[in-house]
Amino acid sequence: MRIYKDIFTGDEMFSDTYKMKLVDDVVYEVYGKLVQRKAGEIQLDGANPSAEETDEGTDEAVESGVDVVLNHRLQETFAFGDKKSYTLYLKDYMKKLVAKLEEKAPDQVDVFKTNMNKVMKDILSRFKELQFFTGESMDIDGLVALMEYREIDDQSVPVLMFFKHGLEEEKF
């Protein structure tokens, strides 16, 4: 299994247990599911819940939401009230990211700059439909994931988008 972490904050953003796709070599699209479960219960795809657990009728809190968000403790942020504020954040974040790439992976700088402009133009055209999520630390200086709902096979599917170059992979 691979865990993808924010290179600036170290926050866990998602894992490869979800269906995912790399778009233009710069954005991971991670396909989530709406789930309902007991509070604190983490269920990764492919894991078997214990057969010994029984429901004893206790009043337990139930949480519902997108599995990727719940499992990786992503925090919704409302820091971007309009496209302009998000664009300002994006420019600062991109500068930090390019500096990091020049240091660690100089061969990726041109790929990132060229493809990111194209991808972001498309994403920003749907700004009003987006939700924004930080990692568990809620550090807005790190990666802010984007989420939108798309119609896939006649179902509304939550799709989270993460900048590939803002992540580091950790194998388990």
C-alpha positions, 0 to 999 in steps of 0.5 A, spaced: 500 500 500 502 507 498 500 513 502 500 520 499 503 525 504 503 533 503 510 535 502 510 541 506 506 539 512 507 531 512 499 530 512 496 524 510 492 526 504 490 519 501 492 512 499 492 507 493 486 503 496 481 508 492 480 508 484 485 513 482 487 516 475 493 521 473 491 527 469 496 530 465 501 528 469 500 533 474 493 531 478 491 525 481 483 524 481 481 520 487 474 517 486 471 516 493 464 514 496 459 516 500 459 512 506 455 512 513 459 509 519 460 509 527 464 515 529 471 513 529 470 506 525 475 506 519 474 502 513 479 501 508 477 498 501 479 491 501 479 490 509 475 485 512 471 488 518 471 483 524 466 478 524 466 478 532 463 485 532 456 485 534 451 491 535 449 491 542 444 497 540 448 502 544 447 509 542 453 511 538 455 517 534 454 516 526 458 519 521 457 520 514 461 523 508 466 521 503 470 515 505 477 518 503 475 525 507 473 521 513 479 515 513 485 520 512 482 526 516 481 531 511 479 538 514 474 542 509 476 549 509 472 555 507 478 560 506 476 561 499 470 565 498 471 567 491 476 565 485 480 571 486 482 568 493 483 561 491 488 564 485 492 568 490 493 562 494 495 558 488 500 562 485 504 562 492 503 555 493 506 554 486 512 558 487 513 554 493 512 548 489 517 550 483 522 551 488 522 545 492 522 541 485 528 545 482 531 542 489 529 535 488 526 533 481 529 539 476 526 534 470 519 535 473 519 543 473 517 544 466 512 538 466 509 541 472 509 548 469 506 547 462 501 541 464 498 545 471 496 551 467 492 547 462 489 543 468 488 549 473 484 553 467 479 547 466 478 546 474 477 554 475 472 554 470 468 550 475 470 553 481 463 554 484 462 547 484 468 545 488 470 544 496 476 545 499 480 540 504 487 541 507 490 535 511 489 533 518 493 539 521 489 544 517 495 548 515 493 552 509 500 553 507 500 546 505 496 542 499 489 544 499 485 538 495 479 540 491 473 536 491 467 536 486 461 531 484 461 528 477 456 524 474 459 517 473 454 511 470 448 515 473 451 516 480 454 522 483 461 520 485 465 525 489 472 526 486 478 529 490 483 532 486 491 532 489 497 536 485 501 530 484 508 534 485 505 536 492 505 529 494 510 524 497 509 517 496 510 512 502 510 505 501 507 500 506 
